[in-house]
Amino acid sequence: MTSAATLPLSGKAALVTGGSRGIGAAVARRLAADGADVALTYVDAKERAAEVAADLRTTGRRALAVRADSASATDPVAAVRSTAQEFGRLDILVNNAGIFPNGPLEDITVEEIDRTLAIHVRAALLAAQAAAAHMTAGGRVVTIGSNLAERVPRPGITLYAASKSALGGLTRGLARDLGARDITANLIQPGSTDTEMNPADSSQADAQRALTALGRYGTPEGIAAMVAHLAGPEAAGITGSVFTVDAGANA
């Protein structure tokens, strides 16, 4: 049996944005299982966030659910501050919160553009900037993007793809800005993943599976495993990198 002291993230503290469901909840659970105290943010799903936090506490870790809207210019920074105050440190930031705007190009509004870029890009940058002030050597920034940043297989997702493509530049910039302090920054680009946002039994699921080399959806737990690896000690030499986890859709 692995003791708490030998868990790869023992003694670490993490913040996962958008951690009340889907990939974010799976990431929060995996980081706690690997030994980290975990804070997670939510916007409306207060009860679900509380349930995830309660699950994390069953592992013996400390957990915190923080209401923070990634569309806000101030909430991402406040969430970082609350996490650092609660745990006395912050070692791992997982920028996960996201939305999926889609529809005809002519229907995209300025308000939708601003909100999407705020949630996907501005919030990730602000949170990383704030988190870096608390991190010491060995800190980790992991951002969740999308395989659609590199290949767009159908119409209607221009705004989403554009916002996610910005995260590659963000990650490479963070890697250079934080490398001298031994803090890494990496990007994970999931493909179709079985979550409430994109369930594997939806009317469009077969079309998405057909685009993949493996003929299947990914799982939140699979993405969480990649996050856990990048957050752990064995990934100390990996930074500024992009990992596409999409069952070969972009192959």
N, C-alpha and C positions, 0 to 999 in steps of 0.2 A: 504494500500500500504506500502511495506517495504521501509524504507528510506535507503540511502547509509550508514548512520552511524550504522544501525542495521544489515547490511549484514554480514554473518559469517566471511568473509575474508576482510572486510573493513580495509584499511590501510596496507595491506600486499602486498608484491611483489613476483612474481613467475617467474621461468624459466622453459619452457617446451621444451625439445629437440625433434627435428623431429616434429615440430608443424604446418607444412604447409598443412597437409592433414590427413585423417583418424582419428585414435584415438587421435593423438597429437593435431589436430585442434579442435576436440570436447572437449578435456581437456582444452585447452586454452580458448575456449568460455565459458565453465562452470565456470572456476576460475574467469574470468572477470565478469560474471553474478553474482557471489557470492561476488564481491567487490574488487578483487585483480587487481593490475597492473600486466601485463603479458608480458614477453619477450618470443619469440619462435625462434628456430633455423631452418635453412633449408640448403640444399646443392646446389641443382640446381633450385628448384622451387621458384625463386625470386618473380615472379608475384603473385603466389598463396600465398606465405607467406605475401606479402604486402596486399593482399585481406583479409586474416585472421586478420592481424593487424588492418586494417581499420574497420572490423566488431567489434573488441574489443573496438575501440575508440567510437563507437556509444553507448556503455553502459556508457560512461563517464569516462572510465578508461584510463590510459596511456598504450601504447603498443609499442613494439620494435621488429623488425624482424632482426635477426643476422645471417649472413652466417657463418656456422661452420660445418665442416666435422667431424663426430664422429670417423672416421677412423684415424684422425690426433692425434698425441700425445700432441698437443698444443691447438687446436681449442676449446675443451671442457672447458679448463681453461679460455681461452680468452672470451668465451661466458659468463661465470659466472662473470668475471670481468666487462664486458660491461654492464651486467644487473645491477650489484650493483652500478656502476657509474651512470647509467641512472636514476635509481629509488632511489638511496641513501640508499638502503637496499636490502636484499634478505632473504625471509622467507620460501619459498617453492621451492624445486627442484623436477621436474618430469623427470626422466630418461626414455624417451620414444623411442628415435631414434632406428631404427632397420632395418634389412634386412632379407630375407628368403632364405638362401642357401639350395638347395635340389638337389638330384640326386644320382646316384649309389655311393656306398662307394669307389669303386676303382677309381672314377673320381675326388675325392676331392684332391685339390692341397695344397701345403704348403702355397701358397699366399692366397688362399681362407680361410684357417684356420686362418691365422694371421689377415686378414681383419675382419672376423666375430668376433673373440675374441676381437679385438680392438674396434669394434663398440658396441658390446653388454656388454663387461665386463670392459675393460680398460677405456673406455670413462665414464661409469657410476661411476667407482671408482674415477677417476680424477675429475669429476664434483662434486661428493659428497665431496671429500677432499677440493676442492676449495670453494664450497658453505659453508661448515661448518665454514670456517674462517670468513664469513660474518654474519652467523646466530646467533641469540640470543635465549634465552629461548622461547620455543614454535615453533622453527623451525621444518620443515618437509622435509623428503626425501622420495619420493615415486617412486618406480621403476616398470616399466612395463615389465613383463617377459612373460611366455607362459605356458599353461597347458601341453605342450609337454615336459616340464622339468621333469614331473612326470610319464607320460604314453605316450609311443610312439606306435601309433596304426598301423603304416605301415613302410615299408623300405624307405630309401632315405633321412631321415632327422636327421641322426646321428649328424652331425656338429651343426645344429641348436639347437637340443635338448641339446647337451653338453654345448653349450654356454649359453643357458637360465638357465640350472640347476645351473650354477655358481652363479647366482643372489641370490639364497637362502642363501648361505654362506655369500655373500657380505652384504645382508640385516641384517642378524643376527649379523655379525661383527660390522656394523655401529651402530646398536642398542646399543651394549655394549660400543663402543667407544664414542658415543654421548649422552648416557643416563644421565650421570652426569650433563650435560648442559641442560637437559630438551628438547632435540631435538630427535624426533622420526624418525624411518626408517622402512618402510613397503614395501611389494612386492605384486603386483597384477598380477595374471596369467590368462590372457584372453584365451578363446578357440576360435573357429571359429567366427570371427567378420566381419560384412558386411562392408568392405572397398575396396578401389581400389586394394589393394594387394591380397585380398581374397573375391571377390564379392559373394553375396548370390545367384546369378544367373549364376555362372560359371558351366562348365561341371562337376566339381568335388564337387559341393555344396551338391547335394543330398547324396552322400556318407558320407560327413562330418556331415550332419544333422542326418543321421542314427546312428551315434555314440553317439548322445546326448540323455539324458533322456527326455528333453523337445521337441525334434524334431525340433529345430530351431537354427538359428544363433543368436549371440549377436549383439548389436549395439554399435557404438562408444560412444553414449550418455550414455549407461549403464555403460561402463567402466569409463567414465568421472565422473559419479555420485559417483562411489566408490572412485575415486581419491579425489573428492571434500570433501567427508566425512572424509577421512584420513587426509586431509589438514586442516580440520576445528577444532574448539575448542572442539567438542563433542568426538573427537578421541584422546584426550590428553593422555589417558592411554593405547593406543595401540602402541606397538613397537616390532620390531623383528618378525612380523607376516606375514603370507602368505595367500592371499585371492584368491582362484581360482574361476573365473567367466566364466564358460564354458557350461552353460545349462545342466550340469550334465554329460558331456562327461567322466569325470574321476571318476564318482560315482561308 
